[in-house]
Amino acid sequence: MEKYSVFVINISDERWKKYSESPDPYIRFKGVDGTKLDLASYDNYVFYHNKNEASKRSAIGCAESHMSMIKYIYENQLNNVIVIEDDALLDFTRLYELDDVKGFCYCGGRIQATVLKNDKELQKNIKKDMFLKQKLNFIDTDSFIITACHGLYFENYEVAKEIYDDISAQKRVRAIDCELKRIQKKRPKLIHQFIFPAISILYLPDAQNGFTYNSKSVYKLNDNNYKY
């Protein structure tokens, strides 16, 4: 089995505790705290008109954290890197499933309709168990895309730089999961594969209290996304 580095993007000591107490070798990567940002310096970010300031700050902080992480990967020429967020846990016993994966691969996330308004219909009709036939599956952007960023695999630093450069070249950017969805659609050779079922799953006590899923959000989280 290849040797893998598993980084956790984190800004909370409380959330980091579950990793520091784990026997598994998680590596802490200090994220960007959106509450401390000067929003005027990030006016290139695009949001829905009704997104409130707190949510904008969280989304920008998350995006800047991921971009900083990706930049760290290519600047330090790291290979076989898995990046998770601090509301996720990784199944280290299944890392061997990534041994033959080339390029970028989701090892966790959520299957979503290509057009968001069609997502309820997709979730009702899609037979996700069909992906069990092979561990490594391919994203069919005519039918679905993968969203969320709690399980990202970079085979090498070259692919990390290619993704970083693509996002950095955009004059107007969205949240990091939206940028990766854009790449899936526009550059499918760069992002087109995912491991199923997920190696990285959500840790519900934290995931249900994040900026995407919480008591005030219209989005509800009912499972750990083991089957995306």
C-alpha positions in Angstrom: 0.0 0.0 0.0 1.1 3.5 -0.8 2.0 5.9 2.1 -0.7 8.5 2.5 -0.8 11.9 4.3 -4.1 12.8 5.7 -4.6 16.5 6.4 -7.5 17.9 8.4 -8.5 21.6 7.7 -9.3 22.9 11.2 -9.7 26.2 13.1 -11.3 24.8 16.2 -9.4 23.2 19.2 -12.7 21.6 20.2 -13.2 19.9 16.9 -9.5 18.9 16.7 -9.8 16.9 19.9 -11.3 13.9 18.2 -8.3 13.7 15.9 -5.6 14.3 18.5 -7.1 11.5 20.6 -7.3 9.1 17.6 -4.7 6.4 17.0 -4.8 7.3 13.3 -2.2 9.7 12.0 -4.3 12.8 11.1 -2.3 16.0 10.4 -3.7 19.3 11.4 -3.7 22.1 8.8 -4.6 25.5 10.2 -7.6 26.9 8.2 -8.8 30.5 7.6 -11.2 31.9 10.2 -13.9 33.6 8.2 -15.1 35.7 11.2 -11.8 37.6 11.1 -11.7 38.4 7.4 -12.1 41.9 5.9 -14.8 41.1 3.4 -13.9 44.1 1.2 -10.7 42.2 0.3 -12.7 39.3 -1.0 -15.2 41.1 -3.3 -14.4 38.6 -6.1 -16.6 36.0 -4.4 -20.1 35.5 -5.8 -23.1 34.5 -3.7 -26.8 34.2 -3.9 -28.4 37.6 -3.1 -30.0 36.3 0.1 -26.8 34.9 1.7 -26.2 36.5 5.0 -22.8 37.9 6.1 -22.1 35.1 8.6 -22.6 32.5 5.9 -20.5 34.4 3.4 -17.7 34.6 5.9 -17.9 30.9 6.6 -17.9 30.1 2.8 -15.0 32.4 2.1 -13.0 31.1 5.1 -13.6 27.5 3.9 -12.6 28.3 0.3 -9.5 30.1 1.3 -8.6 27.3 3.6 -8.8 24.7 0.8 -6.9 26.9 -1.6 -4.2 27.4 1.0 -4.1 23.6 1.5 -3.9 22.9 -2.2 -1.1 25.4 -2.6 0.7 23.8 0.3 0.5 20.4 -1.5 2.1 21.6 -4.7 4.6 24.0 -3.1 5.9 21.2 -1.0 5.7 18.7 -3.8 3.6 16.2 -1.8 2.1 13.1 -3.3 -0.7 10.8 -2.1 -2.5 13.4 -0.1 -6.0 13.2 1.4 -7.7 16.4 2.6 -10.7 16.3 4.9 -12.6 18.9 6.8 -12.9 18.8 10.6 -16.5 17.4 10.5 -15.3 14.2 8.8 -13.6 10.9 9.7 -11.5 8.7 7.5 -11.5 4.9 7.3 -7.7 4.3 7.3 -8.3 0.5 6.7 -9.5 1.3 3.1 -6.7 3.6 2.0 -5.3 0.9 -0.2 -8.3 1.5 -2.5 -6.6 4.6 -3.7 -3.3 2.9 -4.6 -4.1 2.7 -8.3 -6.1 6.0 -8.6 -4.6 8.5 -10.9 -5.1 12.3 -10.6 -7.8 13.8 -8.4 -10.5 11.7 -6.8 -13.3 12.2 -4.3 -13.1 9.8 -1.4 -16.2 11.3 0.2 -18.9 13.8 -0.8 -22.5 13.9 -1.9 -24.1 13.0 -5.2 -26.2 15.9 -6.4 -28.2 16.7 -9.6 -26.3 18.6 -12.2 -29.0 21.2 -12.0 -29.8 21.9 -8.3 -33.6 22.3 -8.9 -33.7 18.6 -10.0 -31.9 17.3 -6.9 -35.0 16.1 -5.1 -36.0 14.0 -8.1 -32.5 12.6 -8.4 -32.3 11.6 -4.8 -35.6 9.8 -5.1 -34.7 7.9 -8.2 -31.0 7.2 -8.2 -29.9 3.7 -7.3 -26.7 4.4 -5.6 -25.9 0.7 -5.0 -25.1 0.4 -8.7 -21.8 2.1 -7.8 -20.8 -0.8 -5.6 -20.0 -2.9 -8.7 -16.7 -1.1 -8.8 -14.9 0.9 -6.0 -13.7 3.5 -8.4 -16.5 5.2 -10.3 -16.8 8.0 -12.8 -18.8 11.1 -12.6 -21.5 11.4 -15.3 -22.1 15.1 -15.4 -25.1 14.6 -17.7 -26.8 12.9 -14.7 -25.0 14.0 -11.5 -22.0 15.8 -10.0 -20.2 15.3 -6.7 -20.5 18.1 -4.1 -19.0 18.8 -0.7 -15.3 18.9 0.2 -14.9 16.5 3.2 -13.0 13.9 1.2 -10.5 15.0 -1.5 -7.6 12.9 -2.8 -4.6 14.3 -4.8 -2.5 11.7 -6.3 0.4 14.1 -6.8 1.3 17.8 -6.5 1.0 18.3 -10.2 -2.8 17.7 -10.2 -3.1 20.0 -7.1 -1.4 22.8 -9.0 -3.6 22.3 -12.0 -6.7 22.6 -9.9 -5.3 25.6 -7.9 -4.3 27.4 -11.1 -7.8 26.8 -12.7 -9.6 28.3 -9.7 -7.1 31.1 -9.3 -7.7 32.1 -12.9 -11.4 32.8 -12.4 -12.2 36.5 -12.1 -15.3 35.7 -10.1 -15.3 32.7 -7.7 -17.8 30.8 -5.7 -17.6 28.5 -2.7 -14.9 25.8 -3.0 -17.4 23.0 -3.7 -19.0 25.1 -6.4 -15.6 25.6 -8.0 -14.9 21.9 -8.0 -18.3 21.2 -9.5 -17.6 23.8 -12.2 -14.3 21.9 -13.0 -16.3 18.6 -13.2 -18.5 20.1 -15.9 -15.9 22.1 -17.8 -12.8 20.0 -17.4 -13.9 16.4 -16.8 -10.5 15.0 -17.5 -9.3 16.9 -14.4 -12.1 15.9 -12.0 -14.1 12.9 -13.0 -13.8 10.1 -10.4 -14.9 9.0 -6.9 -14.5 6.1 -4.6 -17.8 4.4 -3.5 -18.8 3.9 -0.8 -17.1 6.8 0.8 -13.8 6.4 2.7 -14.3 9.8 4.3 -17.7 10.1 6.1 -19.3 13.0 8.0 -19.1 13.0 11.8 -22.7 14.0 12.5 -22.3 15.8 15.9 -20.1 18.3 14.2 -21.4 18.2 10.6 -25.0 19.0 11.8 -23.7 22.1 13.5 -21.6 23.6 10.7 -22.3 26.6 8.4 -24.1 24.5 5.8 -26.2 22.3 8.1 -27.6 23.8 11.3 -30.8 24.6 13.0 -31.3 27.8 10.9 -30.4 26.3 7.6 -32.8 25.1 4.9 -30.5 22.2 4.3 -30.9 19.2 6.5 -28.4 16.4 7.1 -29.8 13.0 7.8 -26.9 10.6 7.2 -23.1 10.5 7.2 -22.8 10.4 3.4 -21.3 6.9 3.5 -23.3 6.3 0.3 -22.9 9.9 -0.9 
